[in-house]
């Protein structure tokens, strides 16, 4: 969570409520696409209920100030404890997923594996230490100390852990793409044989099947290209290596991303204000977020190409079966 007046806002009782609410929302988003175990889903649901209780507590007129403070303290302890459990589970899950992912053969990939494992292990160690500290001292912590602990926890998660997990999940998707492409290539080869047989036997002179085959082939070719670019980017950016080739790659990629940002800004400026030149004062340097988005787009484009090829295969199957089974 980012705020310009953090110290001032931090002193209010509602700040911790909002902080933990935002923290919970981030957890829910990060876990939305994962198959959660029953126990973890229960913890998330329980945490949501506790956050709602915390938010509603300030409007409760039936409780004295001391009673409210006691309940707020108890709820904060429960929520923070749950958040630590959820965070550890998230990182642990990603560690297991990466461990079950096969890295390509070749120079540099062992460095990538070591780099990513170090990221994950550092994140996991942070939450282990935080949990041990919290379990040992939570019952003696004041409400302000609990708020400070929650702030530090949220800063770590929103400022680093979420980004680490998102980036590594993109890497995992890219590393799993070649096996999916291999299956799609086999399908294309089979379709190629069927199409060749149909035209060799003069079953039709209609060029639709050939055109569809060329389209599917192009989609898969593009998917291979996007995935190769993604793997190349991972090899050069998810590493502690500082070789000349790696530095040159990163410099070139950042220049490319910066140029793309400038072109996009100028195009938008031309549409909204044709006579303005506001983009000349903008900073187009490539941030880490820009780099992450670029990699995510490469992986997304690869999967889109595979899906598009299969959509074409479906269109072709009816005609192929009609000709070959007639």
C-alpha positions as CSV (number, residue, x, y, z in Angstrom):
1,X,0.0,0.0,0.0
2,X,1.4,3.4,-1.0
3,X,0.5,6.7,0.8
4,X,2.2,10.1,1.0
5,X,1.1,10.6,4.6
6,X,1.8,7.2,6.0
7,X,2.8,8.3,9.5
8,X,-0.3,10.4,10.0
9,X,-2.7,7.8,8.6
10,X,-1.0,5.1,10.5
11,X,-2.0,6.5,13.9
12,X,-5.7,6.1,13.1
13,X,-7.5,2.8,14.1
14,X,-9.1,2.5,10.7
15,X,-5.7,2.4,8.9
16,X,-4.9,-1.1,10.1
17,X,-8.4,-2.2,9.0
18,X,-7.9,-0.8,5.5
19,X,-4.3,-2.1,5.4
20,X,-5.4,-5.6,6.2
21,X,-8.3,-5.4,3.8
22,X,-6.0,-4.5,0.9
23,X,-3.7,-7.2,2.0
24,X,-6.5,-9.7,1.9
25,X,-7.6,-8.5,-1.5
26,X,-4.1,-9.1,-2.8
27,X,-4.1,-12.6,-1.4
28,X,-7.5,-13.4,-2.9
29,X,-6.3,-12.2,-6.3
30,X,-3.1,-14.1,-6.1
31,X,-4.9,-17.4,-5.2
32,X,-7.9,-17.0,-7.5
33,X,-6.4,-19.1,-10.3
34,X,-4.9,-21.7,-8.0
35,X,-6.7,-24.9,-6.9
36,X,-6.8,-24.2,-3.2
37,X,-6.8,-27.0,-0.5
38,X,-9.9,-27.0,1.7
39,X,-7.9,-25.8,4.7
40,X,-6.4,-22.9,2.9
41,X,-9.7,-21.8,1.5
42,X,-11.2,-22.0,5.0
43,X,-8.4,-19.7,6.3
44,X,-9.0,-17.2,3.5
45,X,-12.7,-17.2,4.1
46,X,-12.2,-16.8,7.9
47,X,-9.8,-13.9,7.3
48,X,-12.3,-12.2,5.1
49,X,-14.9,-12.5,7.9
50,X,-12.5,-11.2,10.5
51,X,-11.5,-8.2,8.3
52,X,-15.2,-7.3,7.9
53,X,-15.6,-7.5,11.7
54,X,-12.7,-5.2,12.1
55,X,-14.1,-2.7,9.7
56,X,-17.5,-2.8,11.3
57,X,-16.1,-2.5,14.8
58,X,-15.6,1.3,14.7
59,X,-19.4,1.8,14.1
60,X,-20.4,-0.4,17.0
61,X,-22.1,1.8,19.6
62,X,-22.8,-1.0,22.1
63,X,-19.2,-1.4,23.1
64,X,-17.1,0.8,25.4
65,X,-13.8,2.2,24.2
66,X,-11.9,-0.4,26.1
67,X,-14.0,-3.2,24.8
68,X,-13.5,-2.0,21.2
69,X,-9.8,-1.8,21.7
70,X,-9.7,-5.3,23.2
71,X,-11.7,-6.7,20.2
72,X,-9.6,-4.8,17.7
73,X,-6.5,-6.2,19.2
74,X,-7.8,-9.8,19.2
75,X,-9.0,-9.5,15.6
76,X,-5.7,-8.0,14.4
77,X,-3.8,-10.9,16.0
78,X,-6.1,-13.5,14.3
79,X,-5.8,-11.7,10.9
80,X,-2.1,-11.3,11.0
81,X,-1.6,-14.9,12.0
82,X,-3.9,-16.1,9.1
83,X,-2.1,-13.8,6.7
84,X,1.3,-15.3,7.7
85,X,-0.1,-18.8,7.1
86,X,-1.5,-17.9,3.7
87,X,1.7,-16.1,2.6
88,X,3.8,-19.2,3.6
89,X,1.4,-21.4,1.7
90,X,1.5,-19.2,-1.4
91,X,5.3,-19.2,-1.5
92,X,5.5,-22.9,-0.7
93,X,3.1,-23.7,-3.6
94,X,5.2,-21.7,-6.1
95,X,8.4,-23.4,-4.8
96,X,6.8,-26.8,-5.5
97,X,5.5,-25.7,-8.9
98,X,9.0,-24.5,-10.0
99,X,10.7,-27.6,-8.6
100,X,8.4,-29.7,-10.8
101,X,9.2,-27.6,-13.9
102,X,11.9,-28.8,-16.2
103,X,14.5,-26.2,-17.2
104,X,15.9,-26.3,-20.8
105,X,19.3,-27.8,-21.3
106,X,22.2,-25.5,-22.0
107,X,24.6,-23.0,-20.5
108,X,23.0,-20.4,-18.2
109,X,19.8,-22.3,-17.2
110,X,21.3,-23.6,-14.0
111,X,22.0,-20.0,-13.1
112,X,18.3,-19.2,-13.8
113,X,17.2,-22.0,-11.5
114,X,19.5,-20.9,-8.8
115,X,18.4,-17.2,-9.1
116,X,14.7,-18.1,-8.9
117,X,15.2,-20.6,-6.1
118,X,17.0,-17.9,-4.1
119,X,14.1,-15.5,-4.6
120,X,11.6,-18.0,-3.4
121,X,13.7,-19.2,-0.5
122,X,14.4,-15.7,0.7
123,X,10.6,-14.9,0.6
124,X,9.8,-18.1,2.4
125,X,12.5,-17.5,5.1
126,X,11.1,-14.0,5.7
127,X,7.6,-15.3,6.5
128,X,9.0,-18.1,8.6
129,X,11.0,-15.6,10.7
130,X,8.0,-13.2,10.8
131,X,5.7,-16.0,11.9
132,X,8.1,-17.2,14.6
133,X,8.5,-13.6,15.9
134,X,4.8,-13.0,15.9
135,X,3.9,-16.3,17.6
136,X,6.4,-15.4,20.4
137,X,5.3,-11.8,21.0
138,X,1.8,-11.3,19.7
139,X,0.0,-11.6,23.0
140,X,2.2,-8.9,24.5
141,X,2.0,-6.5,21.6
142,X,0.1,-3.2,21.9
143,X,-2.4,-2.3,19.2
144,X,0.0,0.2,17.7
145,X,2.7,-2.5,17.6
146,X,0.3,-4.8,15.8
147,X,-0.5,-2.1,13.3
148,X,3.2,-1.6,12.7
149,X,3.7,-5.3,12.3
150,X,0.8,-5.5,9.8
151,X,2.3,-2.5,7.8
152,X,5.7,-4.2,7.6
153,X,4.0,-7.4,6.5
154,X,2.0,-5.6,3.8
155,X,4.9,-3.6,2.6
156,X,6.9,-6.9,2.1
157,X,4.1,-8.6,0.3
158,X,2.8,-5.9,-1.9
159,X,6.3,-4.4,-2.5
160,X,8.2,-7.7,-3.3
161,X,6.5,-11.1,-2.7
162,X,3.6,-10.5,-5.0
163,X,5.9,-9.4,-7.8
164,X,8.3,-12.3,-7.2
165,X,5.4,-14.9,-7.4
166,X,3.8,-13.2,-10.4
167,X,7.1,-13.1,-12.3
168,X,8.0,-16.7,-11.4
169,X,4.5,-17.9,-12.4
170,X,5.1,-16.3,-15.8
171,X,8.4,-18.1,-16.1
172,X,6.8,-21.4,-15.2
173,X,4.2,-20.8,-17.9
174,X,6.9,-20.1,-20.5
175,X,8.9,-23.2,-19.5
176,X,5.8,-25.4,-19.9
177,X,4.9,-24.0,-23.3
178,X,7.4,-26.1,-25.3
179,X,5.7,-29.3,-24.3
180,X,2.3,-27.9,-25.3
181,X,3.8,-26.7,-28.6
182,X,5.2,-30.2,-29.2
183,X,1.7,-31.7,-28.9
184,X,0.4,-29.0,-31.3
185,X,3.2,-29.7,-33.8
186,X,2.2,-33.4,-33.8
187,X,-1.3,-32.4,-34.5
188,X,-0.2,-30.2,-37.3
189,X,1.9,-33.0,-38.8
190,X,-1.1,-35.4,-38.8
191,X,-3.3,-32.8,-40.4
192,X,-0.6,-32.2,-43.0
193,X,-0.7,-35.8,-44.0
194,X,-4.5,-35.8,-44.2
195,X,-4.5,-32.6,-46.3
196,X,-1.8,-34.0,-48.6
197,X,-3.7,-37.2,-49.1
198,X,-6.9,-35.3,-50.0
199,X,-5.3,-33.2,-52.6
200,X,-3.1,-36.0,-54.0
201,X,-6.2,-38.1,-54.6
202,X,-8.0,-35.1,-56.2
203,X,-10.8,-35.4,-53.6
204,X,-11.4,-31.7,-54.0
205,X,-10.0,-28.7,-55.9
206,X,-11.2,-26.2,-53.3
207,X,-8.3,-24.5,-51.7
208,X,-10.0,-23.9,-48.3
209,X,-8.2,-26.8,-46.6
210,X,-4.8,-25.7,-47.8
211,X,-5.5,-22.1,-46.7
212,X,-6.6,-23.3,-43.3
213,X,-3.6,-25.5,-42.9
214,X,-1.3,-22.6,-43.8
215,X,-3.1,-20.5,-41.3
216,X,-2.7,-23.0,-38.5
217,X,1.0,-23.5,-39.5
218,X,1.5,-19.8,-39.3
219,X,-0.1,-19.6,-35.9
220,X,2.1,-22.3,-34.5
221,X,5.2,-20.8,-36.1
222,X,4.4,-17.5,-34.4
223,X,3.8,-19.3,-31.1
224,X,7.3,-20.9,-31.3
225,X,8.8,-17.5,-32.1
226,X,7.1,-15.8,-29.1
227,X,8.1,-18.7,-26.8
228,X,11.7,-18.6,-28.0
229,X,11.8,-14.9,-27.3
230,X,10.3,-15.5,-23.8
231,X,12.9,-18.2,-23.0
232,X,15.7,-15.9,-24.3
233,X,14.5,-13.1,-22.1
234,X,14.3,-15.4,-19.0
235,X,17.8,-16.7,-19.6
236,X,19.2,-13.2,-19.7
237,X,17.1,-11.4,-17.0
238,X,16.4,-14.1,-14.3
239,X,20.0,-14.5,-13.4
240,X,22.7,-13.0,-11.3
241,X,25.2,-13.3,-14.2
242,X,26.8,-10.1,-15.3
243,X,28.4,-11.3,-18.5
244,X,28.8,-8.9,-21.4
245,X,26.3,-10.7,-23.5
246,X,23.7,-10.6,-20.7
247,X,24.3,-6.8,-20.1
248,X,24.0,-6.1,-23.8
249,X,20.8,-8.1,-24.1
250,X,19.2,-6.2,-21.1
251,X,20.3,-2.9,-22.5
252,X,18.9,-3.6,-26.0
253,X,15.7,-4.9,-24.5
254,X,15.2,-1.9,-22.3
255,X,15.9,0.4,-25.3
256,X,13.2,-1.5,-27.3
257,X,10.7,-1.3,-24.5
258,X,11.4,2.4,-24.0
259,X,11.0,3.1,-27.7
260,X,7.7,1.2,-27.7
261,X,6.4,3.3,-24.8
262,X,7.4,6.5,-26.6
263,X,5.6,5.4,-29.8
264,X,2.5,4.4,-27.9
265,X,2.5,7.7,-26.0
266,X,2.9,9.7,-29.1
267,X,0.1,7.8,-30.8
268,X,-2.2,8.5,-27.9
269,X,-1.2,12.1,-27.8
270,X,-1.9,12.5,-31.5
271,X,-5.4,11.1,-31.0
272,X,-6.3,13.1,-27.9
273,X,-4.4,16.4,-28.7
274,X,-3.1,16.5,-32.3
275,X,-1.3,19.8,-31.7
276,X,0.3,18.9,-28.4
277,X,3.8,17.7,-27.8
278,X,3.4,16.6,-24.2
279,X,5.2,13.3,-24.7
280,X,8.6,15.1,-25.0
281,X,8.6,15.7,-21.2
282,X,7.7,12.1,-20.3
283,X,10.1,9.5,-18.9
284,X,10.1,6.5,-21.2
285,X,12.7,4.5,-19.4
286,X,11.9,0.8,-19.0
287,X,11.0,-0.1,-15.4
288,X,11.0,-3.6,-13.9
289,X,7.2,-3.6,-14.3
290,X,7.6,-2.8,-18.0
291,X,10.0,-5.7,-18.3
292,X,7.6,-8.1,-16.5
293,X,4.7,-7.0,-18.7
294,X,6.8,-7.5,-21.8
295,X,7.6,-11.1,-20.8
296,X,4.0,-11.7,-19.8
297,X,2.9,-10.5,-23.3
298,X,5.3,-12.9,-25.0
299,X,4.0,-15.8,-23.1
300,X,0.4,-14.7,-23.6
301,X,1.0,-14.4,-27.4
302,X,2.5,-17.9,-27.5
303,X,-0.6,-19.4,-25.9
304,X,-2.9,-17.3,-28.1
305,X,-1.1,-18.7,-31.2
306,X,-1.5,-22.3,-29.9
307,X,-5.2,-21.7,-29.2
308,X,-5.8,-20.1,-32.6
309,X,-4.1,-23.1,-34.3
310,X,-6.5,-25.5,-32.5
311,X,-9.4,-23.4,-33.5
312,X,-8.4,-23.8,-37.1
313,X,-7.9,-27.6,-36.5
314,X,-11.5,-27.8,-35.4
315,X,-12.7,-26.0,-38.5
316,X,-10.6,-28.4,-40.7
317,X,-11.7,-31.6,-39.0
318,X,-15.2,-31.6,-40.4
319,X,-14.0,-31.3,-44.0
320,X,-11.1,-33.7,-43.6
321,X,-13.4,-36.4,-42.1
322,X,-16.0,-35.8,-44.9
323,X,-13.4,-36.3,-47.7
324,X,-11.5,-39.2,-46.1
325,X,-14.6,-41.1,-45.0
326,X,-16.7,-40.6,-48.1
